[in-house]
Amino acid sequence: MSFQQVQKYEKGSNRISASVLFKLADILDVPITYFFADVSKQSLEIDQEELKNDDELQQLILMYYKIADRHVRSQLLSIIRLLGE
């Protein structure tokens, strides 16, 4: 791995998949949580008031739960994750 590649990972230009992160943790003999030590709970919190007032999000959630087939819901969630990246 080149120095430039490491810089891209550090800046967030490139992302590491969960499987690669898992392998790295195994190679370095550290728990997977080691890579998230600097992530504060506050940075992960979502403004609950903002969510309550987001009509689009509420519609999305309602429509999501109207999908009866759990497999279809799971596939939809996978698509949304990909689009979010």
C-alpha positions in Angstrom: 0.0 0.0 0.0 1.4 3.3 -1.0 1.8 6.4 1.2 -0.7 8.2 -1.0 -3.3 5.4 -0.5 -2.9 5.7 3.2 -3.4 9.5 3.0 -6.6 8.9 1.0 -7.9 6.6 3.7 -7.0 9.1 6.4 -8.8 12.0 4.6 -11.8 9.9 3.8 -11.3 10.1 0.0 -11.3 6.3 -0.1 -13.2 4.0 2.3 -12.3 0.7 3.8 -15.0 -2.0 3.6 -16.1 -3.7 6.8 -14.5 -7.0 5.7 -11.1 -5.3 5.1 -11.4 -3.5 8.4 -12.1 -6.8 10.1 -9.0 -8.4 8.5 -6.9 -5.5 9.6 -8.1 -5.8 13.1 -7.2 -9.5 13.0 -3.8 -8.9 11.5 -3.0 -6.2 14.1 -4.5 -8.4 16.9 -6.8 -5.6 18.1 -10.6 -5.5 18.6 -12.6 -3.9 15.8 -13.6 -1.2 18.2 -10.0 0.0 18.2 -10.6 1.8 14.9 -13.5 3.7 16.4 -11.8 4.9 19.6 -12.0 8.6 18.6 -15.6 8.5 17.6 -17.6 10.3 20.3 -21.1 9.4 21.1 -22.1 13.0 20.5 -20.9 12.7 16.9 -23.1 9.7 16.3 -26.2 11.3 17.9 -29.0 12.5 15.6 -31.1 15.5 16.5 -34.4 13.8 17.5 -36.4 17.0 17.1 -35.1 17.4 13.5 -36.2 13.8 12.7 -39.6 14.4 14.2 -40.1 17.4 11.9 -38.8 15.6 8.7 -41.9 14.7 6.7 -40.0 13.0 4.0 -38.2 10.7 6.5 -41.5 9.8 8.2 -43.0 8.9 4.9 -40.0 6.8 4.1 -40.3 4.9 7.3 -44.0 4.3 6.9 -43.6 3.0 3.4 -40.7 0.8 4.4 -42.7 -0.9 7.1 -45.6 -1.4 4.7 -43.4 -3.8 2.7 -44.5 -7.2 4.1 -41.7 -9.2 2.7 -38.7 -9.0 5.1 -36.3 -10.1 2.4 -37.5 -7.2 0.1 -37.1 -4.8 3.0 -33.5 -6.0 3.6 -32.7 -5.6 -0.1 -34.1 -2.1 -0.1 -32.0 -1.2 2.9 -28.9 -2.5 1.1 -29.7 -0.3 -1.9 -30.2 2.7 0.4 -26.8 2.1 2.1 -25.1 1.9 -1.3 -26.7 5.1 -2.5 -25.7 6.8 0.8 -22.1 6.1 0.1 
